[in-house]
Amino acid sequence: MKINPETSSDGYKVDHKRQYPEGTQVVVSNLTSRGTRRENVDEVIFFGLQYFMKEYLIRQWNEDFFSKPKDVVLKRFNRRINNYLGDNKVGDQHISDLHDLGYLPISILALPEGSLYKLRVPCLVIYNTLDKFFWLTNYLETILSVIVWGPCTSATTAFQFKKALTKFALETVGNTDFVPFQGHDFSYRGMYGMEASVMSGGAHLTSFVGTDTIPAIDWLEEYYNADSDKELAGCSVSATEHSVACSAILNFVDKARGENGTVTEDELMNLADIEYVRHLITEVYPTGIVSIVADSFDYWNTITKTALYLKEVIMARDGKVVFRPDTGDPTRVVCGYKKFNSEFNVGEENGADWSYDYDEALKNNYELIQYKNGDTYWLQNEFLIGDVSIDELKVELTDSEIKGSIECLWDIFGGTVTDQGYKVLDPHVGLIYGDSITFQRANDICEGLIAKGFASTNIVFGMGSYTYQYVTRDTDAYAVKATFVRVNDKDINIYKKPKTGDGSKNSAMGIPIVLKDENGKFYMKDHGTFDELHNCELIEVFRDGQLLVDQTLAEIRERIQENV
């Protein structure tokens, strides 16, 4: 989208120039994550500023403002503002003066991108370098906020996933070799526009390498000096989708239906599923990794009968066949249930005296109890409910559903056991799940696998828009606030401290200085000076229209990895 830089601000900011005290010379603001809605998180990742500076402060201002004839710029500014606010006497002299200057008289100091820092510690400070343009600092607040908070939030989400997956991998396999591939970006189609998808997709790639958002790689090459010829900026594998699966399977059924009238519809569908998978793994992709969406019709049939029928073919391939379930409860589909196979009497009346070792089941976190006279299961946590009919507690489940996908594949293909004592599937098969995966669900799945004796690295997570789009600026409470002004050569430490609030909206006081403690953690000191600001952990990255530091994807990944 083409925008006009001089009006890329909230409407209420247009006339703030006249609202500051007369004689205002300098305004200092900062961007801070004031809190978070994430559980057990008190640090966030900084990422996205370099894109903002290169694209919005340099390219767009230079091409769409400074390089345009001044009369053209002033005409469009006045047209927009007068149509928007009416004759409010904003004037255009300040816009004319800025155009005459020929650059943005702004300084930005920031933490290195990829830094992990505490909540309520500023990640950047911005101020005007020429007194005449004091109004410009917070005029840029809106565009700064809207561009930077998203990549920061997505980078923090990716970091939290990577940190958890690293912990589980070390516990179950003793290394983290597979972790960079274990988080895969599925969010492209679900994001709120192209720019959101590439900014979030680029942020995902600061912690992982798996992605289906191809333009995010282009974005990283253009703005973060990545080079996919020399480094693994992002990657994926050949994969199917439902349109492919449905077309192939139903085409087979349609052709075969009239050839043998004795074959049932279910049998035809099963044969079609086998033919569909066989064709993919022997003719289309005879080698390498291929991901097959497996739930267009009967997922458990595919993961058991089809997989068993094609076992020899799969095991003989030079590559991996990855099955992809896409519907249902992700934790149950992947992990199944832990079942307690103890005989007990269920009785025949409501509120009957349940006779079984409930304490043993509860202690071992079993989720299903099996009735001694059949294949019916009850949910373990339902047994404490008194006035409920027995039939209401029954759960109709197949053996495959109880086992879950990983155990089903293990029963067919086997694998190895790590030194830590956990099962790892044979490298010819794998599983990826990408529907409604959240941090909590990924954590539950890893814990569920571990509880059944499987390594966490048996699964790849597709992290979609449910993870990356289901956020707001308030997820990590990002805000740009002014905390210092100079008026008629007098320095004033300003701050925000609403009595009606709970303290979360309180701002820093004066120029914030960011330092490191003895443990290497960032912390903030209020009431700083400009000398302290330019000699702290915040590095000047932009000044007077020029980029001063040009960071690379590799450097950012290294900083993040150090904190994992």
N, C-alpha and C positions, 0 to 999 in steps of 0.2 A: 504494500500500500504506500502510495506517495503522500507524504505529509508536509506541512509547512512548519519548519522548526520554530519559528518565532511565536507560533500559537499552539505548540505542543505542550500545553500546561492545563491544569484545572482552570475552569472559567473564573473562579473567585480570585485567582492569583494575578489576573491581568492588571488590576489596579492597585496591587499591594505596594507598588513603588511609592505612591502618594500617601500610604498609610504608615510607613515607617517614620520614626521621629526625624524632624528636619535636622540635617547635618549628619545622617547616618553614612558611614564610610565602609564598614566591613560587616558582613554577616557570615558566621561560621555555623555549619550544620553537620550532622552525622547520621549515618545509617546504622541502626541497631536492631537486633532481634531481642525484643523485650520479654519474651516468654515463649512457651510452646505447648501445644496440645498433645504432643507425643508423650507416651508413658515412659518413665525412667530415663529421660533424656535431658541433659543440662548443657550440652554443647552442640554446635551446628557447624556446617561447612560453608566457607565463603567461596562463591564461584559466580561468574557471569559479568563482572565489571568490565573486563577487557573488551568483550563484545559491545557493551554499551558505549564505551569510549570510542572504539574504532568506527562503529556504525552510526551512532547518534550524535556524538560530540564532534567527530571529525568529518566523516564522509557526508552526512546529511547537511550539517551546517555549512560546510564548504561548497557543496554542489548546489544546494537548494536555498542558500541565503547569501553567503559572502560573494559567490561568483555571479549572482544575478544582479541586473541593474538595480540601483537603489530605488528608483521610482517605481519599478515593478514590485519590489518587496513592500514598499510603503503602501502602495495602492491596495495590494491584497490584504495587508495587515489591517488597514483602516476599513476596508470592505467587510472583512470578517468581524471585527470588533464592533463596528457601528451597527451591523445587522444583528449582532448577538446581544449587545448591551444597550444599544441606543446611543444617543449623544451624551456620554458620561464623562467627557473631558479627560479621558485617559491620555490622549495625545500620542504622538509617535516620535517625539524627539529622541527618546531613549533608544528606540529601535534604529533610528537614523544614525545616532552616535555609535552604536554597536557595529553597524554596517561599515561606517567610516573606519573604525578600528581595524577590522579585517580578521579578527580572531576572537575566540571565547576567552576572556580574562578570568580564568578559573584555575584553581589548584585542587587536585584530589590526592589525598594520601590514604593508603589502604594497606590492609594485611595482604601478604602474598596469597594469591588464589590457591585454593586447596587447603588452606589453614583450617584447623579445628579450633574453635574458640568458645568460651563460656557465654551463656546468655547474658544480655545487658552489657556486654563489652562491644563498643563500636567496631564495625569492620571497615569503615571508611569515614573520612572527614572531608568536607568540601567547603571552599570559601572563595570569595572574589579577590583578585590580585590588584585591581584598580578601584579606587574609591568610588569613582563615578558609576560603577556598575555593581554596587552593593545589592541591588534588586535582583541580580541574575542568579545568586546562589539558590534561593528557594524557588525561583521561577523554574529551575531545572528539577525541582523535587519530584514532580509527578512523573516525568519521563524516566528519571533515575529509578524511582520506586517500581514502576510498572515493568521495567525491563530486568531489574536485578533480583527482585525477591523470588521470582519463579525458579531460575537456575539454582539459587541458593537452596531453596526448599527441596528441589529434586535431587541435588547433589547430596543433601543431608539424608534424604530417604535412601538413596543408593548406598551411602556410607553405612547406614544402620543395617541394611540387608547384608552388606559385605562383612561387617563386623560380626553379625550373628552366624552367618554361614561359615566364616573362618573358624569361629569357636567350635561349631559342630564338626567341621572337617578335621580339626586337630584332635578332637575327642574320639572320632570314629575311624579315621584313616591315617592320622599322624602327619599329614601334609596338607597344603592348600593349593596344590597344582591345578585342581579343577574349579576352584572357587571363581576365578575371573570369568568362566564360561557359565557359571551356575545361575547367574542373574541375566535374563535376556529381555530386552526392551520390546514389548508388544504394544506400546501405547499410541503409536503414530495416528491411527485412524480415529482414536477417541479423544484426541486433544482439541482444544479450542482454537483451531486454526494452525496454519503451517508454521508460523514463527514460534508459537508455543511448543509445537512438536519438536522442532529442531533445538530449541533452547533446552527443553527438558531432556530430549534424547542425548544432547551433548553432555549434559550434567550426569546422566546415567553412565556414560562412557568414561567418566572420571574414576569410577570404581570397578566397572565391568567392561568386557569387550563384546559381549553378545548383543546384537541389536537387529531389529527389522526396520528401523528408521534410517534408511540409507542417507537421506539428506543431512542427518546429524553429523555424518562423517565429513561431508562437504563443508558444513558449518565450522567444524573443528579445524579443518585445513585452512579455511579462509581467515578465521579469527584467532586461532590458538596454535598456529604453526605446526599442526600435525602433518604427517606425511605418510600416507597409507602404503607407499612404496618401500618405506624403511621401517615402519612400525605397525603393529596390529592395532589400528585405531578403532576398528569395529568389524565384526564378522557375523556370518550366519551359515546355515546349511540349506540344502534343497529341502523343500517342504510342500505338503499338499494343503488343500483347503476343502471345505464341504462341497463346493460346486464341482470340484474334480472327483471327489469320492462318490457323490450322489450320481453324477453323470455316468461314471464308469460302472458302478454297481447296477444301477437300474437299466442301463443299456444292455448289460449282460443278461439280466433277468428277462428283459423284453425279447431278446433274441432266442433265449433258451426255453421260454415258457411253452412254446408250441412244439418243441422237439421231443418232449417226453411228458406226456400227460399224467404219468404216475408220480411225478416229483411234486411235492408240496411247495407252497410259496415260501415257507420258512427254509426249506432245504435249498431252494433256488437262491435265496438271499445269502445263505451261508456259502454256497458254492461261488457265488459272485464275489463275496468278500475275499475268499481265498484267491480267486483269479485276479482281483484288483491289486492285492498286496503282492502277489507273485509277479505280476507284470511290472510293477514299479521296481521291485528289488532285483529283478533279473534282466529286464530289457531296458527300462528307462535309466535306472541307476544301478548297474551291476557292481559298482564299487563305491566306496565313500559313505558318508553319512546322509541318510534321508529320514525326514520326520514325516510320519503318516498320521493324519487326523483319523481317529478310530471310533468315533462315537456318532457318526451320522445316522446309524441305525442301532445295532446291538453291540455296544462296546465290550461287554464281558465275553461275548462270543469271539470277538476279534482277539482279545488279549489272552484267550485260553485256546479255543478250538483252532482258529486260524493260525495262531502263533505255533501251536503244537504241530499242526499239519505241515507247516513250512519250516519246522525246526532245522532240518538238515540243510535246507537252502540258505537259511539265515546264518547258520554256523559256518557254512562254507564260503560266505561272502567276505571279501576284503573291505570291511567297513562296518558300520553300525546302523541298525534299524531302530529308530526312536518312535515309540508309540505316543500319541497325544490324545488323552482324554480331554473333553472340553465342556462337560455338563455334569452337574451334581454337586455334592458336598466335596470340595477338594480334599479335605483331610481324610474322609472316608474312602473316596475313590483311590487315593494313593496308598493309604495305610491300612484300610480295613478296620477291624475291631480286635481288641484283646478279649478272648472269651474264656470263661471259667467252666470247665467241664466236670463239675461235681454233681453227683446224683443227689436229688432232693425231692421232697414231696410238696406239690403245689397246693394240695387241698382242693375242695370244690366250692367253697363258699367265699363270698366277699370278706375281705379282712382275715383270711385264713392264716394259720400259724405257719409261716414259711420255715421249713426245716432244711437248712444248709449252712455251710460255713461262710456266713456273710462277712465276718471280720477278715477272713483270709482274702476274699474277693476284693474288699474295699482297700486293704493294705497294698495289694499289688495292682491297684488301679485297673481292674478288669471292667470291661464295659458291657459285656453280654453274659447272661447266665443261661445255661442250657437245661431244659426240662429232661428228666431222665428217660422218659418214655417217648422220645421222638426228636424231630429236628426243629422244633419251635424254640425261639430264643426270646428272652426278656431283657429289656434294658436294665442294667444293674442299679442305676440310681432311682428306678421306679419302685424298687422293693420297699422303700420307706413310706410309700403312699398307702394309706389305710383303706379308705372306702372307695376302691376302684375295682371294677370287674376284672377277672383274670384275662378275658379276651382283649381288653383294652391295653394290656401290657405286652401283648405278643408282637414280635417283629418278624416280618416275612423277609428273609434274606437267603441268598444263595451262598454256597461255599466260596465262590469267587468274591462276592461282596464282603464276606467276613475276612477273607485273606487280604484283600486289597491288591492293587495292581503290581506292586513290587514283589510281593510274595508269590503272586501268580506267575510272574516272569521267572522268578527264582526256581519255582517248582519245575518249570520247563527247561530253562537254560542253565541253571546253576550259576556258579561263579567262584569267587575266592573269599577267604576270610582274612581280614587284616590282623596285624599284630595286636591291635586293640580289641580284637574279638568280634568284629562286625562284618556282616556279609556284604559283598560288593558284586553286583550282577556281572555276568560274563560281558566283556567289552563289545560283543556283537549286538547287544540290545540295550535300550535305554528308555527313559520316560521323561516327558516334559509336560508340565501343566501350566496353562496360562489364562485361566478364567477366574476373575475376581480374586486374584492373589493379593493379599495384604501382608504387611509385616507380621501381624499376629498369626495369620493362616500359615505363612511360611515357617514360622517358629513352631506352630503346632504340628505341622507335617514332619519337620525334622525330629521333633521329640517323639512323635508317633512311630517313626521308622526306628529310632533308637530303642524304643520300648519293645519292639518286636525283633531286635537284633540286627537291624540293617543300618548300613552307613548312610549318613546324610547326603553324601555325594551321588546317591543313586537317582537323584531327581534334579532336573533343571526347572527353574521357575520363570514363566513368562510374566514379566511385570508390566501390566497394561495400564490403561487410563484409569482404572479403578484405584490404582496405586498413585499414579502421577498427576491425574487430573482432579481427583477428589480432594483437593486442597484449596486453601485461600491464602491471602496475604497474612491472615491471622493464625494460620497453622503454626508458624514460628514468630508471629507478631512483629513483622518488620515495619519500621517507621523511620522516616527522615524528620529530624527535629533540629531547629536552630537553638543553640545554647550559648552564643556569644555574639555581641555586636560592639562596634566602635562608633560612638556618636560624638562629633565635634572633638575628636582626639581623646575621648575618654572611653576606657575599656569597661564594658558592663557584662558581667556573667549572668546570663538569663537562664531560666529553667521553667519547666512545667511540673506542677505538683497539685493536681486537683483534689480538693477535700472530699469530693463525692466518690472518688475512686478507691481502689484497694491497693494502690501503690504500683500496679503493673504499668501504668501510663506515665509514671514519673520519669522525667528526663535526666540526663547528666546536667551538671552545673558548670557553665563556662566551657573552655576548650578542653575536650577529653583527651587524655594522654593514655596510650596503651603500652603497657610494660609486660615483662615476663617475670614470674616468681621463680623460686629456687627449683621448682619441678618443671620449669619450662612452659607453664600455663600462662595464657594471656590474662591480664587484669587491667582495670581502668582506674585512672586517677583523675579526679575533677580539678577544676580551677587551674588548668595548665596555662603555659605561655606559648607563644609561637615558636620560640627557640626549643622548648621541650617537645612541641609537636613535631618539629623537623629533626628530632634526635631521639625518636622512640621506635617502637616496633611497626608503626605505620610508615610506609615508604611512599614518597611522592611518585605517582605513576602518570600524572597528567598535569601540564601547566601551559597556559596561554596557547591553547589549540594544538599542543604537541604531545604525543604519546612518549613517555619517558622510559617505560619498562614494557617489554614485549615478551610475555611468558609463553611457555610451550605446554602442550598437553602432557608431555612426558614429565615435566617438572611438577605439574599439578598432581598427576597420579602418584608420583613419588612422595609428595607431602601427605597425601591422603593415606597411602599405604603405611607410612611411618606411624600413623595414629591407629591403624587397624591392629 
